[in-house]
């Protein structure tokens, strides 16, 4: 892909991500193009369907979360690194505002499995490190933690202060995860 075409695709994905966070998965494609500073034809050339664009937004967010997990593997406090990442996952989940449900309903099942595997692997590396430092209770799995984060995000995604409320609830829940 040419550099200018790649930049346009990145701008479109960024604009779509912002609009999904504001208005949900049904955000206007015309508004996405306008915010990205491209024409409708350019948007459709890169993403021939709403589904393709939503999948790109979701995959971009998952890749960002995995990159953050990789960075946090070098953090001096493994427990805090896990907590920081789980808060980022929570913010990601709240910002999705129906994106995951839309993709599960209409999307490529392989994308969901791939993204789930990426997130689970990234989180498990942080959890393993936190467990080795005795920073989390024994027996807790990354799947349990991700379900907890997802449930909190689901409970708060429609609230006007959803991201802040999710952050507070996750902090309360993570207090119960720490080793005592």
C-alpha positions as CSV (number, residue, x, y, z in Angstrom):
1,X,0.0,0.0,0.0
2,X,1.3,3.5,-0.9
3,X,2.2,5.7,2.0
4,X,-0.7,8.2,1.4
5,X,-3.2,5.3,1.1
6,X,-1.9,3.8,4.3
7,X,-2.2,7.2,6.1
8,X,-5.8,7.5,4.8
9,X,-6.7,4.1,6.1
10,X,-5.2,4.9,9.5
11,X,-7.1,8.2,9.6
12,X,-10.3,6.4,8.7
13,X,-9.8,3.7,11.4
14,X,-8.9,6.4,14.0
15,X,-12.0,8.5,13.1
16,X,-14.2,5.4,13.2
17,X,-12.8,4.4,16.5
18,X,-13.6,7.8,18.0
19,X,-17.1,7.8,16.6
20,X,-17.8,4.3,17.9
21,X,-16.8,5.4,21.3
22,X,-19.1,8.4,21.1
23,X,-22.1,6.9,19.3
24,X,-21.7,3.1,19.2
25,X,-21.3,0.7,16.3
26,X,-24.0,2.3,14.2
27,X,-21.9,5.5,13.8
28,X,-22.5,7.3,10.5
29,X,-20.0,6.3,7.7
30,X,-20.4,9.8,6.2
31,X,-19.3,11.3,9.6
32,X,-16.3,8.9,9.7
33,X,-15.2,10.1,6.2
34,X,-15.7,13.7,7.2
35,X,-13.7,13.4,10.5
36,X,-10.9,11.5,8.7
37,X,-10.7,14.2,6.1
38,X,-11.4,11.9,3.2
39,X,-14.2,11.4,0.7
40,X,-16.8,8.7,0.9
41,X,-15.3,7.0,-2.1
42,X,-11.9,6.8,-0.4
43,X,-13.5,5.3,2.7
44,X,-15.3,2.7,0.6
45,X,-12.2,1.9,-1.4
46,X,-10.4,1.0,1.8
47,X,-13.4,-0.5,3.6
48,X,-16.0,-1.8,1.2
49,X,-18.5,-2.4,4.0
50,X,-19.4,-1.1,7.5
51,X,-18.4,-4.6,8.8
52,X,-14.9,-4.4,7.3
53,X,-14.4,-1.0,8.9
54,X,-15.7,-2.1,12.3
55,X,-13.4,-5.2,12.1
56,X,-10.4,-2.9,11.4
57,X,-11.3,-0.7,14.3
58,X,-11.6,-3.7,16.6
59,X,-8.4,-5.3,15.4
60,X,-6.5,-2.0,15.8
61,X,-7.7,-1.7,19.4
62,X,-6.7,-5.3,20.2
63,X,-3.2,-4.8,18.7
64,X,-2.8,-1.6,20.8
65,X,-3.8,-3.5,24.0
66,X,-1.3,-6.3,23.1
67,X,1.5,-3.8,22.5
68,X,0.7,-2.2,25.9
69,X,0.9,-5.6,27.6
70,X,4.3,-6.1,25.9
71,X,5.5,-2.8,27.2
72,X,4.3,-3.5,30.7
73,X,6.2,-6.8,30.9
74,X,9.2,-4.7,31.7
75,X,7.5,-2.7,34.5
76,X,9.2,-3.0,37.9
77,X,6.0,-3.9,39.7
78,X,4.3,-6.9,38.1
79,X,1.1,-6.5,40.1
80,X,0.7,-2.9,39.1
81,X,1.5,-3.8,35.5
82,X,-1.3,-6.3,35.4
83,X,-3.7,-3.8,37.0
84,X,-2.7,-1.0,34.6
85,X,-3.3,-3.3,31.6
86,X,-6.7,-4.5,33.0
87,X,-7.7,-0.9,33.3
88,X,-6.7,-0.3,29.7
89,X,-8.7,-3.4,28.7
90,X,-11.7,-1.9,30.6
91,X,-11.3,1.4,28.9
92,X,-11.1,-0.4,25.5
93,X,-14.3,-2.4,26.3
94,X,-16.3,0.6,27.4
95,X,-15.2,2.5,24.3
96,X,-16.4,-0.3,22.1
97,X,-20.1,0.6,22.8
98,X,-21.7,-2.4,21.1
99,X,-18.8,-3.0,18.7
100,X,-18.1,-6.5,20.0
101,X,-21.7,-7.5,19.9
102,X,-22.1,-6.2,16.4
103,X,-19.0,-8.1,15.3
104,X,-20.1,-11.3,17.0
105,X,-23.5,-11.0,15.3
106,X,-22.4,-10.1,11.8
107,X,-18.6,-10.6,11.6
108,X,-16.0,-13.2,10.8
109,X,-15.9,-15.7,13.7
110,X,-12.2,-16.2,13.0
111,X,-11.5,-12.5,13.8
112,X,-13.1,-12.9,17.2
113,X,-11.1,-16.0,17.9
114,X,-7.9,-14.5,16.8
115,X,-8.4,-11.3,18.8
116,X,-9.5,-13.3,21.9
117,X,-6.4,-15.4,21.6
118,X,-4.2,-12.3,21.2
119,X,-5.7,-10.7,24.3
120,X,-5.6,-13.8,26.4
121,X,-2.0,-14.5,25.5
122,X,-0.9,-10.9,26.3
123,X,-2.8,-10.9,29.6
124,X,-1.6,-14.3,30.6
125,X,2.0,-13.2,30.3
126,X,1.3,-10.3,32.7
127,X,-0.6,-12.5,35.1
128,X,2.1,-15.2,35.1
129,X,4.6,-12.5,36.0
130,X,2.4,-11.0,38.7
131,X,1.7,-14.5,40.1
132,X,5.5,-15.2,40.3
133,X,5.9,-12.0,42.3
134,X,3.0,-13.1,44.7
135,X,1.0,-10.1,43.6
136,X,-2.2,-12.0,42.9
137,X,-4.1,-14.7,44.7
138,X,-3.5,-18.3,43.6
139,X,-5.9,-19.9,41.2
140,X,-7.0,-16.7,39.4
141,X,-7.0,-17.1,35.6
142,X,-6.7,-14.5,32.8
143,X,-10.0,-15.7,31.5
144,X,-11.7,-14.9,34.8
145,X,-10.1,-11.5,34.9
146,X,-11.1,-10.7,31.3
147,X,-14.7,-11.8,32.1
148,X,-14.7,-9.5,35.1
149,X,-13.5,-6.6,33.0
150,X,-16.0,-7.4,30.3
151,X,-18.9,-7.6,32.8
152,X,-17.9,-4.2,34.3
153,X,-17.7,-2.6,30.9
154,X,-21.1,-4.0,29.9
155,X,-22.6,-2.7,33.0
156,X,-21.3,0.8,32.5
157,X,-21.1,1.3,28.7
158,X,-24.4,3.2,28.4
159,X,-23.7,5.6,31.3
160,X,-22.6,9.1,30.6
161,X,-19.7,8.6,32.9
162,X,-19.2,5.0,31.9
163,X,-15.4,5.0,31.5
164,X,-14.9,6.6,35.0
165,X,-17.5,4.3,36.6
166,X,-15.9,1.3,35.0
167,X,-12.5,2.4,36.3
168,X,-13.8,2.7,39.9
169,X,-15.6,-0.6,39.8
170,X,-12.5,-2.4,38.3
171,X,-10.3,-0.9,41.1
172,X,-12.7,-2.3,43.7
173,X,-12.7,-5.7,42.0
174,X,-8.9,-5.8,41.6
175,X,-8.5,-5.3,45.3
176,X,-10.1,-8.7,45.7
177,X,-7.6,-10.2,43.2
178,X,-4.5,-9.1,45.1
179,X,-2.6,-11.6,47.3
180,X,-3.2,-10.9,51.0
